Amino acid sequence: MNKIMKQMAILLVGLSLVACGKKEEIVKGKEEINYKNVKVVDADLSHINKVSVSSGSLDSINEMEEITKTRVDVIKINYKNGDKVRVGDVVLVLENQDVKSAYLDSKARVISAKADYETQKTTYNKYEILYNEKLISEEEFLNIKNKLASSEGTYRSAVAALLKNEKDYNDLTVKAKINGTIADLDLKLYQKIEKEQPLFKVVDNDSLRILSGVSSQDVIGLKTEATANIYVEDSLEPVQGSLYEINPIANSSTRKFEVKIKIENEDSKYKQGMFAKVELYTGKKEGILVPKKAVIVEELYSYIFVVDKENIESENYIVKETNERLVARKIRVNVGISNGENCEVISSDLKESNKVVVAGQYSLNDGDYIKEEN
């Protein structure tokens, strides 16, 4: 009996040692798992503002340029570049003796032609009475009538010539045709300017425009008065713009539809020719948003890490256990529309229910075990 008890005791001790060894192996296996700490957020399905991004340079909406119509001399300059002018202000006075002579000659011809016409008209009225009373022949009357018609034609022709020559003469006094600012004026007193040469511009800088192009997808449903953010000369603060014109025909080269966007510039802060980036809001769409910092770029491709779950079964001599572990899964995505600090990510592997890693992602590899931090 003692011998049997002794054998049973030895057996129990042996089993105990084996069990402890197995337990130590399991614990040891668990300790070898390398968990990486990460922070996560939920992928957010929401409506996103669709944005068409382009660039261009600022241009005036209203602008006029004065060009010489004939060879002239500059005899007076009243303004310089940057000066404000209003409609009717005299900017330059020019001189051309031929234009002046033609104008004065036309005035004289009109006076002479008018006097002859009035004389012929008086004569005609007298002869008409005589003809009606049968005191002169029809031939004499028709002769007087023809002289009146010829005189009237000469008079009208002289008036037409005067109107043209008077305009040419008045154009030597160059006035602003719109309210605005003088630009591109580079003249000297008594300088001789050849025909069809630019003199100056008047630009209205109170409102500026920028031309942009939108795709066929974005132009559908796009309406005037749509808003845009304009970043001038890499400014971090945008100025608000408003869409005021849409070309219904696509550009044959770019296949984009030209749109015109206006910005207010009453303080003249911005100037023509300044470079600007345009973010034109073309509508809304539904998509999955994640923080921009969640996106990592590798070899020109964009990726995010999402949280997956993995069930690991383990057993000892007493019970069988199933442990759930969090695993990082690397997903390639296309980055869509930006919305402040968030951006749209597009992938068939991404779901609204996914949790996305936003901190610790740069040390992760696909399949790494992770722990969520608060």
QUIKASUL-V881834 format. One record per run of one state. SS is the DSSP state (a for helix, b for strand, c for the rest). FROM is the first residue (numbers start at 1). TO is the last residue. If there is no record, write none. Layout:
ss = <SS	SS>
from = <FROM	FROM>
to = <TO	TO>
//
This chain:
ss = <c	a	c	b	c	b	c	b	c	b	c	b	c	b	c	b	c	a	c	a	c	b	c	b	c	b	c	b	c	b	c	a	c	b	c	b	c	b	c	b	a	c	b	c	b	c	b	c	b	c	b	c	a	c	b	c>
from = <1	2	32	35	43	44	58	59	61	63	68	72	78	84	86	90	96	97	133	138	171	173	176	180	184	192	194	198	204	207	215	216	220	227	233	239	251	257	265	275	292	295	296	299	301	316	320	340	342	347	355	360	361	364	369	373>
to = <1	31	34	42	43	57	58	60	62	67	71	77	83	85	89	95	96	132	137	170	172	175	179	183	191	193	197	203	206	214	215	219	226	232	238	250	256	264	274	291	294	295	298	300	315	319	339	341	346	354	359	360	363	368	372	374>
//
